[in-house]
């Protein structure tokens, strides 16, 4: 994800390749759109697994019906994600020849494993969808396990590439040539593990709060049956754990930035000068070289960013202007992510505290409204986190090795590709909304078994759901 105006921090103007601007805009659009779908591939299978397990092992017909409906929705999202993911795979080489040309051997293995994971996920999603009434119930339930694992592995592979861009490993540069390539180093670097953990937990927050919000909206409209309460509770429980774990994961990941990307940390903290100890700055913008509209909390910056009462956050004055990221964009995005994450963690604590005290938050309309809002807020936090990560790495596409301007091509026709991609994503979004709303209306009307657009219907017309009866 990128921005157009980071060059303002570069000092003397140098002509950029004609393909740089459209490439940046297209990657921002594609990654920002696709990452939401990727979250559903990572997190939702586990939630479907829990609902289906309740149906099979506890005889809970409501949970089994939820699993069936969620699987059909996930198939729609998976189909759309397949299109956007395919677009991204072509974009890497088309938009960034200066990256994929020299470093293709370094990055080939993670991308290959991601492709294999995609096929495994697609195969077992198909088996699960068509397995209702055809596969014995316990074996049918197991189809979700490789599906969930494949989504996690595929996402790990992609995130490992991004982590490599932030902390490159697995090669040497000799006279401008990439030599001594170690592809496995990209997959198993410490940066990849920590960055994936952050993304993995974020996916459960996005999916958990979004799905729970759908059922909270239904309860606001008076649908307070067990179907809606269970549909809220299962994803909300996942989101709760994720929201409470995420601050710790983010803190551990953030501690590395002081050593690996000091310019990014300075932008996060709006540290124009090195101070010991450093304050925590809430809000604020850098205007004409001066920090304004900020609240300083003494010492807390050193404690949070460096795990120390005295260690300073390296200031921007120590970094060459040509190597500084867009400070305001990076800082605002980072604080947006942290602020929303803190708010969501506090909200789930309040929810479960009220439940512990014997009160039912779902009986309160304001609590339901807050639950509906939590889904979009989690998405905003996710996008803000990626903006902070990617914009904060600028002006480097591979930190300290390859500048973004040097990775882009010189094709001005990429603007046409950007327009085509924006049109495609708009049509996909409209199509997804139309299909999902149609499915929801028919379910509310009492159609329990909607025809699947992906294959033939089960031949059996009935069956006991607890024993894997037909859909």
Secondary structure, DSSP 8 states (H G I E B T S, - for coil): ---SGGGGGSSS-----TTHHHHHHHHHHHHHHHHHHHHHHHHHHHHHHHHHHHHHHS--HHHHHHHHHHHHHHHHHHHHHHHHHHHHHHHHHHH-HHHHHHHHHHHHHHHHHHHHHHHHHHHHHHHHHHTTTTS-HHHHHHHHHHHHHHHHHHHHHHHHHHHHHHS--S-EEETTEEES--HHHHHT-HHHHHHHHHHHHHHHHHHHHHHHHHHHHHHHTT--SHHHHHHHHHHHHHHHHHHHHHHHHHHHHHHTHHHH-HHHHHHHHT-SS-BSS--EEEEEEEETTEEEEEEEETTHHHHHHHSSSS--B--GGGS-GGG---HHHHHHHHHHHHHHHHHHHHHHHHHHHHHHTT--GGG-HHHHHHHHHHHHHHHHHHHHHHHHHHHHHTTEEETTTEEHHHHS---TTHHHHHHHHHHHHHHHHHHHHHHHHHHHHHHHTT--S---TTS---S-S---GGGT---
